[in-house]
Amino acid sequence: MPQEHSDYVSYLLRLWRNDNTQGSAWRASLESPLNRERLAFANLRDLFTFLETQTGQAPWPEHAGTREEH
């Protein structure tokens, strides 16, 4: 979902805690209200990296977000 940099972006953010054998980790997803495309993030660091990229603050690593199919 990488886009040209804009002065405004909008997403629906979902956060949840996932408990596993290695402890507790936060997961996240972003959904575009324009096309309902959803990105999933395994951790908050990847979420923040994506958001920094969308605002022109950082390069977008290909592995950071995973597209979810509806």
Backbone torsions as a table, in degrees:
resi	resn	phi	psi	omega
1	MET	NA	9.3	179.0
2	PRO	-52.7	137.3	-176.2
3	GLN	-127.4	168.4	169.9
4	GLU	-64.2	149.9	-179.7
5	HIS	-68.9	137.0	-177.0
6	SER	-131.5	168.5	175.8
7	ASP	-84.8	-3.8	-178.6
8	TYR	-151.2	130.9	172.4
9	VAL	-135.2	152.3	-177.7
10	SER	-139.4	134.5	176.9
11	TYR	-144.0	152.7	166.5
12	LEU	-91.2	121.0	-177.8
13	LEU	-101.1	130.8	173.2
14	ARG	-121.1	133.4	177.0
15	LEU	-126.4	140.7	175.2
16	TRP	-152.3	153.9	179.5
17	ARG	-95.7	133.0	179.8
18	ASN	-115.8	113.0	178.5
19	ASP	-90.2	133.1	177.4
20	ASN	-142.9	-173.1	-176.5
21	THR	-66.3	-19.9	-179.6
22	GLN	-97.1	10.1	179.5
23	GLY	113.9	-157.7	-176.6
24	SER	-108.4	137.0	179.2
25	ALA	-136.0	144.5	175.5
26	TRP	-86.3	137.0	174.9
27	ARG	-115.3	161.9	-179.3
28	ALA	-150.0	157.0	169.3
29	SER	-142.6	150.7	174.6
30	LEU	-122.0	137.1	177.2
31	GLU	-123.4	130.6	177.4
32	SER	-77.0	127.4	177.6
33	PRO	-73.0	-16.6	-179.1
34	LEU	-76.6	-45.1	-175.8
35	ASN	-127.3	4.9	178.6
36	ARG	61.9	15.6	174.2
37	GLU	-67.3	139.5	-177.0
38	ARG	-122.0	137.8	173.4
39	LEU	-114.0	139.1	178.2
40	ALA	-112.5	143.7	-178.1
41	PHE	-127.4	131.8	-177.5
42	ALA	-76.2	-18.1	-179.6
43	ASN	-156.8	166.3	-177.5
44	LEU	-69.1	-31.6	178.4
45	ARG	-58.3	-45.0	179.1
46	ASP	-65.8	-37.6	176.7
47	LEU	-60.9	-49.1	-178.3
48	PHE	-64.9	-36.5	177.0
49	THR	-61.8	-44.3	177.9
50	PHE	-61.1	-46.5	-179.1
51	LEU	-64.2	-38.7	176.1
52	GLU	-62.0	-38.7	178.9
53	THR	-65.6	-43.0	-179.3
54	GLN	-63.0	-25.1	179.6
55	THR	-100.0	6.9	178.3
56	GLY	80.3	19.2	-176.4
57	GLN	-95.9	-18.1	-175.4
58	ALA	-158.4	157.8	174.5
59	PRO	-71.3	151.6	-178.0
60	TRP	-94.3	108.6	175.5
61	PRO	-73.6	135.4	-175.3
62	GLU	-59.3	-28.4	-174.1
63	HIS	-87.5	-5.6	-168.9
64	ALA	-67.8	-41.5	-178.0
65	GLY	-122.7	145.0	179.5
66	THR	-115.3	125.2	179.1
67	ARG	-70.1	137.7	176.5
68	GLU	-107.3	137.3	177.7
69	GLU	-88.9	144.7	177.0
70	HIS	-102.6	NA	NA
